[in-house]
Amino acid sequence: MRSILRAFIFLVISVPVGAAGLAALTESEASGGLKEALTQGAGHAVELLGRKDGFLGNPKVKIPLPEVLKQAEPLLRLSGRGEDLDQLVTSMNRAAEAAVPEAKGLLMNAVKQMSVSDAKNILSGGDDSVTRYFRDKTETQLTRLFLPTVKQNTDKLALASQYNKLAGQAAGIGLLKSEDAQIESYVTRKALDGLYMMIAEEERAIRKDPVGAVGSLAKKVFGAL
């Protein structure tokens, strides 16, 4: 993987003639190929996660109980609250599945605005570079976009309301991170984690199988590697 990245970075900063197929590609083609790959990857990630069981049925991104509830889970199940816990897990993941489709426009816009410098940073930044790019460009906006949809779904459960009340008190005295004090904030954060992770996985898949890329530039660029 690192040899592939080094070759691609070398291409993007204008390598001399003699690098076979790589030398024939321009900076515009290189960055355009990456944009096509990320557009395809982001779109597919949204499609996979934004449907029934997109989160709930995928162990990689399934949203678990918040840590405070997870620690108390054995006692809660013994006291007859097991069904409530199961419903909360389902509700959290359904909320994420409902929110994710709203991300597509912002993700596509982030790809369109990508500069050659951004492309270089992604290609030289390691396995988490795609995640870091999308976080930097979209996380604040997507958090605001997701929260109402997530809250609408989680508010239906009494346990979610009880959690918010108790977690808020715990956060107030420093026993819990403020970001986990509300169930909707916790779910939104986990939904974004899952989304960015799946986009990165899609991009890595295109690197391994450029023939499967949709765009002609992506095929040309990744095929040259």
C-alpha positions as CSV (number, residue, x, y, z in Angstrom):
1,M,0.0,0.0,0.0
2,R,2.7,2.5,0.9
3,S,4.6,1.8,-2.4
4,I,1.3,2.6,-4.2
5,L,0.9,5.8,-2.3
6,R,4.5,6.9,-2.9
7,A,4.1,6.3,-6.6
8,F,0.8,8.3,-6.7
9,I,2.3,11.2,-4.7
10,F,5.3,11.2,-7.1
11,L,2.8,11.5,-10.0
12,V,0.8,14.4,-8.4
13,I,3.9,16.6,-7.9
14,S,4.9,16.1,-11.6
15,V,7.3,13.3,-12.0
16,P,9.8,13.4,-14.9
17,V,9.4,11.4,-18.1
18,G,10.3,7.8,-17.6
19,A,7.8,6.7,-15.0
20,A,5.9,4.7,-17.7
21,G,2.1,5.2,-17.5
22,L,2.3,7.5,-14.5
23,A,4.3,10.2,-16.3
24,A,1.5,10.4,-18.9
25,L,-1.0,11.7,-16.4
26,T,-1.3,15.4,-15.6
27,E,-2.0,16.9,-12.1
28,S,-5.5,17.6,-13.3
29,E,-6.0,14.0,-14.2
30,A,-4.5,12.7,-11.0
31,S,-6.7,14.9,-8.8
32,G,-9.7,14.3,-11.0
33,G,-9.2,10.6,-10.7
34,L,-9.2,10.9,-6.9
35,K,-12.3,13.0,-7.0
36,E,-14.1,10.4,-9.0
37,A,-13.0,7.7,-6.6
38,L,-14.2,9.7,-3.6
39,T,-17.5,10.6,-5.3
40,Q,-18.1,6.9,-6.0
41,G,-17.0,5.9,-2.5
42,A,-19.0,8.5,-0.7
43,G,-22.1,7.8,-2.7
44,H,-21.8,4.0,-2.1
45,A,-21.2,4.5,1.6
46,V,-24.3,6.6,2.0
47,E,-26.3,4.0,0.0
48,L,-25.1,1.2,2.2
49,L,-25.6,2.9,5.5
50,G,-28.8,4.8,4.7
51,R,-31.1,1.8,4.4
52,K,-32.7,-0.6,6.8
53,D,-30.0,-2.5,8.8
54,G,-27.3,-0.3,7.2
55,F,-26.0,0.3,10.8
56,L,-27.9,-2.3,12.8
57,G,-26.8,-5.2,10.6
58,N,-23.2,-4.2,10.1
59,P,-20.9,-5.1,13.0
60,K,-18.3,-2.6,11.8
61,V,-20.6,0.4,12.4
62,K,-23.4,-0.8,14.6
63,I,-23.9,1.7,17.4
64,P,-23.7,0.1,20.8
65,L,-25.1,1.3,24.1
66,P,-23.4,4.3,25.6
67,E,-20.6,3.3,28.0
68,V,-22.6,4.2,31.1
69,L,-25.5,2.0,30.1
70,K,-23.2,-0.7,28.9
71,Q,-21.6,-0.9,32.4
72,A,-25.1,-1.0,34.0
73,E,-26.5,-3.5,31.4
74,P,-26.2,-6.7,33.6
75,L,-28.1,-5.1,36.5
76,L,-30.7,-3.5,34.2
77,R,-31.4,-6.8,32.5
78,L,-31.7,-8.5,35.9
79,S,-34.2,-5.8,36.9
80,G,-36.4,-6.5,33.8
81,R,-35.1,-3.6,31.6
82,G,-33.5,-5.9,28.9
83,E,-36.3,-5.2,26.3
84,D,-35.8,-1.4,26.9
85,L,-32.1,-1.7,26.2
86,D,-32.7,-3.7,23.1
87,Q,-35.2,-1.2,21.8
88,L,-32.8,1.6,22.5
89,V,-30.0,-0.1,20.5
90,T,-32.4,-0.6,17.6
91,S,-33.7,3.0,17.8
92,M,-30.2,4.5,17.8
93,N,-29.2,2.5,14.8
94,R,-32.5,3.3,12.9
95,A,-31.9,7.0,13.7
96,A,-28.5,6.8,12.1
97,E,-29.9,5.0,9.1
98,A,-32.5,7.7,8.7
99,A,-30.0,10.6,9.0
100,V,-27.2,9.4,6.7
101,P,-28.9,10.0,3.4
102,E,-29.0,13.7,4.3
103,A,-25.2,13.7,4.1
104,K,-24.8,13.1,0.4
105,G,-25.0,16.7,-0.8
106,L,-22.4,18.0,1.7
107,L,-20.1,15.1,0.9
108,M,-20.3,15.6,-2.8
109,N,-19.7,19.3,-2.4
110,A,-16.6,18.6,-0.3
111,V,-15.2,16.4,-3.1
112,K,-15.9,19.1,-5.8
113,Q,-14.1,21.7,-3.7
114,M,-11.0,19.5,-3.3
115,S,-7.8,21.2,-4.5
116,V,-4.6,19.6,-5.8
117,S,-3.1,20.3,-2.5
118,D,-5.9,18.5,-0.7
119,A,-5.4,15.5,-3.0
120,K,-1.7,15.5,-2.2
121,N,-2.5,15.5,1.6
122,I,-4.9,12.7,1.2
123,L,-2.6,10.5,-0.8
124,S,0.4,11.2,1.5
125,G,-1.5,11.2,4.8
126,G,-1.9,7.5,5.6
127,D,-4.9,5.2,5.9
128,D,-7.0,7.7,7.8
129,S,-6.4,10.6,5.4
130,V,-9.7,10.3,3.7
131,T,-11.5,10.3,7.0
132,R,-9.6,13.3,8.2
133,Y,-10.4,15.2,5.0
134,F,-14.1,14.6,5.2
135,R,-14.2,15.4,8.9
136,D,-12.5,18.7,8.4
137,K,-14.8,19.7,5.6
138,T,-18.2,18.3,6.7
139,E,-18.3,17.3,10.4
140,T,-19.7,20.5,11.9
141,Q,-22.4,20.9,9.2
142,L,-23.3,17.2,9.3
143,T,-23.6,17.2,13.0
144,R,-26.2,20.1,12.8
145,L,-27.9,18.3,9.9
146,F,-28.1,14.9,11.7
147,L,-29.2,16.0,15.1
148,P,-32.9,16.8,14.4
149,T,-33.5,13.5,12.6
150,V,-31.7,11.5,15.3
151,K,-33.5,13.3,18.1
152,Q,-36.9,12.7,16.4
153,N,-36.2,8.9,16.4
154,T,-34.6,8.6,19.9
155,D,-37.2,10.8,21.6
156,K,-39.8,8.0,21.1
157,L,-38.3,5.9,23.8
158,A,-38.7,6.5,27.5
159,L,-35.2,5.0,28.3
160,A,-33.6,7.6,26.0
161,S,-35.3,10.4,28.0
162,Q,-34.2,8.8,31.3
163,Y,-30.7,8.5,30.0
164,N,-30.5,12.2,29.0
165,K,-31.7,13.2,32.4
166,L,-29.3,11.0,34.4
167,A,-26.4,11.5,31.9
168,G,-26.8,15.3,32.1
169,Q,-26.5,15.2,35.8
170,A,-23.4,12.9,35.6
171,A,-21.8,15.2,33.1
172,G,-22.5,18.2,35.3
173,I,-20.3,16.8,38.0
174,G,-17.6,15.5,35.7
175,L,-18.5,11.8,35.8
176,L,-19.3,11.7,32.1
177,K,-18.1,13.3,28.9
178,S,-20.3,16.2,27.9
179,E,-20.5,14.8,24.3
180,D,-22.2,11.7,25.7
181,A,-24.6,13.6,28.0
182,Q,-27.5,13.4,25.4
183,I,-28.4,10.3,23.5
184,E,-28.9,12.2,20.3
185,S,-25.4,13.7,20.4
186,Y,-23.9,10.3,21.1
187,V,-25.8,8.7,18.2
188,T,-24.9,11.5,15.8
189,R,-21.2,11.2,16.7
190,K,-21.3,7.4,16.2
191,A,-23.2,7.8,12.9
192,L,-20.5,10.2,11.5
193,D,-17.8,7.8,12.7
194,G,-19.4,5.0,10.8
195,L,-20.0,7.1,7.7
196,Y,-16.4,8.4,7.4
197,M,-15.0,4.9,8.0
198,M,-17.1,3.4,5.3
199,I,-16.1,6.1,2.8
200,A,-12.4,5.3,3.6
201,E,-13.1,1.6,3.0
202,E,-14.8,2.3,-0.3
203,E,-11.8,4.4,-1.4
204,R,-9.3,1.7,-0.4
205,A,-11.4,-0.9,-2.4
206,I,-11.1,1.2,-5.5
207,R,-7.3,1.3,-5.1
208,K,-7.2,-2.5,-5.0
209,D,-9.7,-2.9,-7.9
210,P,-9.5,0.1,-10.2
211,V,-11.3,-1.8,-12.9
212,G,-14.4,-1.6,-10.7
213,A,-14.2,2.2,-10.6
214,V,-17.1,4.0,-12.3
215,G,-15.4,7.1,-13.7
216,S,-13.0,6.9,-16.6
217,L,-10.4,9.1,-14.9
218,A,-10.5,7.0,-11.7
219,K,-9.9,3.9,-13.9
220,K,-7.1,5.6,-15.8
221,V,-5.3,6.9,-12.7
222,F,-5.7,4.0,-10.4
223,G,-5.1,1.6,-13.2
224,A,-1.7,3.3,-13.9
225,L,-0.6,2.5,-10.4
